[in-house]
Amino acid sequence: MFGSATAPIVRAMGIEAVAVNEPRSDRPRPDADPRTTPALIVAAIRDAGTQLADLLRLARIEVRGNLRAVATLAVLFGGALLLVLVSLVLLLIALRDAIAVLTGSDILAGAIVALPFLSATAILLRLGFRRMSLRSVGA
């Protein structure tokens, strides 16, 4: 590669003169694995099995954690909903008692408090019957 005049200088500098197309013997060849093809396939299958087992173990841990989080969230929201319903019932009882004190009649106070609920029930019942159309389909 280098001319004969520069060869001693190149050797003194520590630069190795190797032709480009010459294979280097100090680098291992990628296809020089001493194991046979069946041994490599068995090793690859074993490694794939190990990876799959690790993946399934990780998925199991993730799913358990997510289920715990969802269960905790459901319990918290369920408890909050229960407390809201209890507070609404207590509010209605207090409203009935307040109206009973003002009117002097418990029956009239109960009817006044129940009237909005009865009217909402009637409206929703009418809308439901209209939407369902209880008449036969062919008529």
C-alpha positions in Angstrom: 0.0 0.0 0.0 2.7 2.4 0.9 5.7 2.8 -1.3 9.0 1.1 -0.3 10.6 4.4 0.6 7.9 5.2 3.2 7.7 1.7 4.7 10.3 2.3 7.4 8.7 5.5 8.5 5.2 3.9 8.6 6.6 1.0 10.7 8.3 3.5 13.1 5.0 5.4 13.6 3.2 2.2 14.6 0.9 2.3 11.6 0.2 -1.1 10.2 0.1 -1.3 6.4 -2.6 -3.8 5.4 -4.2 -4.0 2.0 -7.9 -3.2 1.9 -9.0 -6.5 0.5 -6.9 -8.6 2.9 -8.8 -10.3 5.7 -7.5 -9.3 9.1 -6.7 -12.3 11.4 -7.0 -10.5 14.7 -10.8 -9.8 14.3 -13.1 -12.8 14.8 -15.4 -13.5 11.9 -19.1 -13.3 12.6 -19.7 -16.7 11.1 -16.9 -18.4 13.1 -19.2 -19.4 16.0 -18.1 -22.9 17.1 -21.6 -24.0 18.1 -23.8 -25.8 15.6 -27.0 -24.6 14.1 -29.2 -26.9 16.1 -27.5 -25.8 19.3 -28.0 -22.1 18.4 -31.7 -22.8 17.7 -32.1 -24.5 21.0 -30.4 -21.6 22.8 -32.6 -19.1 20.9 -35.8 -21.1 21.9 -34.6 -21.2 25.5 -34.0 -17.5 25.6 -37.4 -16.8 23.9 -39.1 -19.0 26.6 -37.3 -17.1 29.4 -38.3 -13.7 27.8 -41.9 -14.9 27.5 -42.0 -16.1 31.1 -40.6 -12.7 32.3 -43.2 -10.9 30.1 -46.1 -12.9 31.6 -44.8 -12.4 35.1 -44.6 -8.6 34.5 -48.1 -8.6 32.9 -49.5 -10.4 36.0 -48.0 -7.9 38.3 -49.3 -5.0 36.2 -52.8 -6.4 36.0 -52.9 -7.1 39.8 -51.8 -3.5 40.5 -54.4 -2.1 38.1 -57.2 -4.2 39.6 -56.2 -3.0 43.1 -56.3 0.6 41.9 -59.7 0.1 40.2 -61.1 -1.7 43.2 -59.9 1.1 45.5 -61.4 3.7 43.2 -64.7 1.9 43.1 -64.9 1.6 46.9 -64.1 5.3 47.3 -66.6 6.5 44.7 -69.2 4.0 46.1 -68.7 5.4 49.6 -68.9 9.0 48.4 -72.1 8.2 46.5 -73.6 6.5 49.6 -72.7 9.6 51.7 -74.3 11.9 49.1 -77.5 9.8 49.2 -77.7 9.8 53.0 -77.1 13.6 53.1 -79.9 14.1 50.5 -82.3 12.0 52.6 -81.4 13.9 55.7 -81.9 17.2 53.8 -85.4 16.1 52.7 -86.3 15.0 56.2 -85.1 18.4 57.5 -87.1 20.2 54.8 -90.2 18.2 55.7 -89.8 19.0 59.4 -89.3 22.7 58.5 -92.5 22.8 56.4 -94.4 20.8 59.1 -93.4 23.5 61.7 -94.6 26.3 59.3 -97.8 24.7 58.3 -98.6 22.7 61.5 -99.4 19.5 59.6 -97.0 16.6 59.1 -99.2 15.1 56.3 -99.2 18.4 54.3 -95.4 18.8 54.8 -94.8 15.2 53.5 -97.0 15.9 50.5 -95.3 19.1 49.7 -91.8 17.5 49.9 -93.0 14.4 47.9 -94.8 16.4 45.2 -91.7 17.3 43.1 -90.6 13.6 43.1 -94.1 12.4 42.2 -94.4 14.9 39.3 -90.9 13.9 38.0 -91.9 10.3 38.2 -95.1 11.0 36.2 -93.2 12.9 33.5 -90.6 10.2 33.1 -93.3 7.5 33.1 -95.2 9.3 30.3 -92.0 9.8 28.3 -91.1 6.2 28.7 -94.5 4.9 27.6 -94.4 7.3 24.6 -90.9 6.1 23.6 -91.8 2.4 24.1 -95.1 2.7 22.3 -97.0 -0.2 23.9 -99.2 -0.5 20.8 -98.5 -3.5 18.6 -95.9 -2.9 15.8 -98.3 -4.0 13.0 -101.1 -1.6 14.0 
